[in-house]
């Protein structure tokens, strides 16, 4: 019997950023293991290219027009979300409800709930040193709902130990939670590396800090490309690609020799994992998450020091041997974060929750992958 057989899973997701990539990969892998998976979107509906990421899977997709919680800090959409999702649970009758955002964990679910913390407003603000607005009543209410959600879920999960420590320090949840690293299936090599530096990030998101790379780019011997939503503040010296479909991103990574993430804040960093799996040399900001995940497999720099980033990139472009060593190290480390390993960890957690439902306190459940 398949390890996921007889498990029916209702999984919420959104289409903004890496949560969609994570959800599609995990849902598809769970379905391949024998689970019956329904993916329920919140926020903007999936684009055509995003829907293609579910092609060939047995995942059911249900789209709603419910607001994303971080875009609704006042909680005006909570009652609608409760009504819509409660009806879905009644119709689908899942054995596990897997939530990829916080507020829904406080709803009166019949099935055991797993809450995965991918990010939160408070940890984002602390990492970006931009906390003055958190005292506003609407954000205090948001914080209260996040804390309540962590306490309400039968189990909660973070994608890195560093982010788990942040969540614990900010919200003091009653249970310990778990760490399950994200995972992907490594791509097949499709092209030779080119003299190209590549990065990805939302220009409007201060946490991504893509302006640091744009500022460091002038004077480099190699071209610099940045993918992601853009606005009118574009600077010269780099090629701004705009938002790319996942397949186009993967193709760019196959050819890029160096991948840069200057982020102030990353609970995991799926784009970094995808770059490493594509054999890119990694140049990463020196933050706890990246140190945890990439240790000896990357070069690290102070994300506030654009001159240091420029020099690091200039040296790496000129040193073929060092670049090749980093590319191999990044690829080998990426194999640690496999989709199979992630799927197995979640299946084990689901099965434990189903078996112990009503018998074991959430604080007794801990998974490490």
N, C-alpha and C positions, 0 to 999 in steps of 0.2 A: 504494500500500500504506500502511496506517495506520502511524504511527511506532512504535506498540507491538506491531505484528503479530509473531507468532512468539516473543514473550517470555512465558514462563510464570514467574510470581512467587509465591513462598510468603512471606507477610508475617505476622510475629507482632505482637500488639497486646495491650492490656489495656483494661478497661472503666472504669478509675478516672481521672477527670479528662479533660484535653484530649487525651490520646493516642488515645482512641477517636474523638473528633471528627476529628483529623488523619488517622487511619488510614482511616476511612470515606470521607472526602473524596478522599484520594489514591488509595485502592484503586478507588473508583468511577470516578475520572477516568482512571486507567490502563486500566481495563477498557473505557471508552468509546473510548480510543485504540487498542484492539485487543489489549491484553494479556490473558492468562488469569491471573486473580488469585484466590488462596485466602487468606483472612484467618483466622488461627489465634489464638484468645484464650487468654491466661493469666490466672490469678486468677479473680475472680467472673465468672459467666456474664452475658451481655448481657441487660439488661431488655427488656421488650417495646418500650418507647419507643426504646431504643437500637437494636434490630433494625430499627425503622422507618427509621433513617438510611441503611440499605442498600437500601431499597425502590426498585425501578426500575433497580437496577444489575445487572450480570452478575457480581457478586462472589460467590464461594463462601465460606461461613462454616463453620469447623470449631471447635468449642468443646472445651477441655480443662479439667481440674480441677487443673492445675499451679499451684504457688504463685508469687506475684510475688516477684522476687528481693529487693526491699527489705523484704519481710515474712518472708524466710527467710535472714537474714544468715549463719546457721551453715552453709547449703548443704545441708540435709538432703534437699531435693527435687531436687537437681541430677541425680542418677542417673536418677530417674523422668523428668525433663524430657529428658534426653539420649535415653532409650529411646523415649519417645513421639514426639519430634520427628524422630529419625532414621528411624523407621518411616514418618512422614508424608512425609519427603523421598523415601524409596524409592518410595512409592506415587505421589506427585505428579510426581516428576522435574522440579523447577523448574530454569530456567536461572539464576535469581537468588533468593537467600534474603535477604529484607529483614527485619532484626531491629530491634525497637523497645524492646529492653532488652538489658542487657550480657551476662549470663552465657552466653547461648546462642551467642555468637560464638566461644567456645572449643571448641565441639563439632566433631567431625570431619565437616564438611559436604563434599559433592562439588561443589556449585555455588558460585560466588563469592558472598561475603557483603557486604552493606551494613549497617552498624550505625549507627542514628540515636540520638544521645544527647539525650533530652528533658529529663532531670534526673538528679541523682545525690545521694546522701545527704551526701557531703562538701561539695559546693558549697552545698547547702541549709543545712547546719550553719554554714558560714562566713558566709553571708549573714545568718543569724539570730543570729550571735554566741553559738552554743550548741554548743561543740565538746568539752566535757569528756568525753563518753561515747564519742568516736570512738576512744579508746585501748583500749577493750574488745576482747578477742581476736576476738569474732565480727565486729566492724566492721572490724578490721584484715584479716580474711579477705575480707570484702566488698570492701574497697579493692583488695586484691591481685587479685581476680577482675575488677574493673572495668578495672584497668590491663592485665591479660592479654587481656581482650576487645578493647580498643582496638588492641592490637598484633596480635591474631589476625585481625581482619576485613580483608578486601581493601580496604575503604574505610570511613571513618567520617565522620559528618555531624552538624553542630549547626545549630539553627534561627536562631542569631544569632551575630554576630562576638563580642559580649561574652561569651556563654556558651562559645564556642570557646576564647577566651582563658582562661577559668576552668578548663576541662577540661585544657588544655595545661599550665597552671601546677600543677595538682594532680597529674596522672598522668604527665606527660612522655612521651606516646606517641611511638613511633618515626616514625610518618608524620604529615604535616601535617594531615590531615583536610580537610574541606570545610565551607562554609557554604551552606545552602540555606534561604532564608526560607520559613516556612509560608505557605500561601495559601488563600483561600476564593473562592467565587463570590458577588459582592455580591447581597444580597437586593433584590427589587423593593419600593419604598416602599409601605406598606400603611396608614399612618395618620399623623395630625398629631402633632407633638410636644406633650407635656404638661409642666406644671410638676412635674417628677419627677426625682429623683436616684436612680440605680440602681447597684448593684454586685453582684458575685458572688464567692464564695470559701468554702472550707471553714473553719468556725469553729475546728475542732480543729487546723488547719494554721497554725502560727505564722508561716510565710512569707507567708501571704495577708494577715495583719495587719488583718483586717476589724474587730477591736475598735477600731482607730484611727478608722474612719469612724463606728462606733457612738458613740464618745466625742465626736466632733466634731458630731454631728447635732443635739443639743438646741439650740433657739433659732433654727434655720434656718427661713426662711419656707416652704420647700418640703418635702414628705415625702421620706423616704429609705427605699428598699427594698433588701434584700440577699437574694440567692438563694444557696442552697448548703446542704449538710448542716449541721444544727444540733445543739446539745446543751443541757444544763441551764443553761449560763452566759449565757443570753440577757439582754440589757440593754434597757431601755425607750428610747424616742426614735426607734426605727427599726421598720420592719415586716419581720419575718423570714419569708421565703417558703418556706423549706425547699428541698429539691432539686427543680428543675424539669426536665421533659423539654426536649430541645433546641428543639423547635418553640415551646414556651411561653416559653423564654428569648428566642428571636428576636422573638416578639411583644412582649415587655416592652421590648426594646431599640428597637423601632420607635417606641415612644411616649415613651421616656425622653429628656429633653433633655440630661442630663448623665450621664456614666458615670465612676465613680471606681474606681481601683485603688491602694490604699495598700500594695501588696506590698513586702516586703523582698527578695523573690527571685522572678524570673520568667525562665526561659531564653528564652521568647518572649512568651507571653500571648495565647492565641487569643481569649479573651473580650474583650480590648481591641480586637483586630482586628475582631471581629464587631460591637462597639459602634460603632467608627469607620465601618464599612461601612453601619451603620444610621443614620448621621448624628448620632450623639451627640457633644457636646462632651466632650473627654477631660481629666480631672484625674488626673494620674498621679504616683506616687512618683518621686523623683529618683534612679533607679538606672540603671546603664550600659545595660541592655537597652532600657529605654524611651527613653532619650536617643538611642540608635542608631536605633530604629525610627520614632520619632515627632517628634523634633527640634522643628521650628517648628509642629507640628500639635497641641500639647497644652500645658496648664499643668502645671508640675511643683512638687512640694512635698516637704519633708523628711518622710519617713514616721514619724519619731519626734516630730514637732511637731504635735500635734492642734489646737492653737489656730490655727496657720497654715493647716491644712486647713479649719477652720471658716470663717476669714476669706476664704480663696480661694473657697469655695463660696458664701458670702453675697454676695460681690462679683459672682460670675458669675450668680447668680440674679437680681440686680438690674440687670444690664447686658445688655439684649437685643441690642445691636449686637455686643458682644464675643462673646457666646455664639453668635450666628449666624456670625461669622467663624471661630470655632473649629470649629463643626460642619462648615462647608464644607472647612476645612483638613484635618480628620480624614478626611472622606469621600474627598477627593482623594488623600491619602496612602495610604488603604486600597487604592486601585486598584493601587498598586505591588506589593501582596502578593496576586497573583491565583493562583487554582488552576491556570490554564493555565501560568503561568510556573513554578510549583513542579513540576508534572507533567513539563514539558519538561526541567527540570534533572535530575530523577531518571531519566527515560528516557535522557538523554544519558549519565549516569553508569553506568546498567545496561549500555548498549550498549558503552561503553568497556571495562567489566570483562569482558563476555563476549568481546569481540574480542581482548582482551589477556590473557586468562586463561592463566597459566603463563608469560607473556612479559615483563610489565611489573611492576615493584615497586609496591606500594601507594603509596609515598611520591611517585610521579610523577603521581598522580591528584589533581587539585584542581578543584572546581567552585564557582562563586560565583553566587548568584542573588539 
